[in-house]
């Protein structure tokens, strides 16, 4: 497969996720936020075959045979770091404090369980021969962070949303260039990342309303320089 075709597929990434971040503000349809993750996932499943894998191997040999970079290990977190930095600088975000942390933890749990569970159920070999290829966890992390960034700051600062999705697409492309993932892994990973953020924003308000009605249940998000977590307690 030629480099041009891959570049077009990466553009598909960007156009799809941009539709999620800005199209949802119009609220013309409840299905609007799900178009991009569904399209990405279906596109990935369509390319989940040996013929596509063989073409990718040829593409990699012709263009990135000696390429090696660890930038994707750090780039996957860049949309989230941008959001944190913008908040520290006083950016006007959609949610504040514990609300945002709760949303972030819920969405993180969804995409981590989804990607890691699928990796261990499917047992797809990576292009380089290693295990647990499908789907791409790096790409899911990057697109989850980019979607949260767009939701929290995209309305006031659209250029931050564009930057986040561009970095997320770059993460996916580097996974291909590093021969760590098949294109199907990356597309499905992107879909999972976006869908996890959308689910968190749908579910969290309902969870909060449900549990706030009972004084017996308490939860406390916690954040520190080297970790984030949440503690739960229930009094009978």
QUIJO-V452018 format. One record per helix or strand. SS is the DSSP state (hx for helix, st for strand). FROM is the first residue (numbers start at 1). TO is the last residue. If there is no record, write none. Layout:
BEGIN
ss | from | to
SS | FROM | TO
SS | FROM | TO
END
This chain:
BEGIN
ss | from | to
hx | 3 | 26
hx | 34 | 46
hx | 50 | 63
hx | 71 | 75
hx | 78 | 88
hx | 97 | 122
hx | 137 | 153
hx | 158 | 177
hx | 183 | 212
st | 217 | 224
st | 227 | 234
END
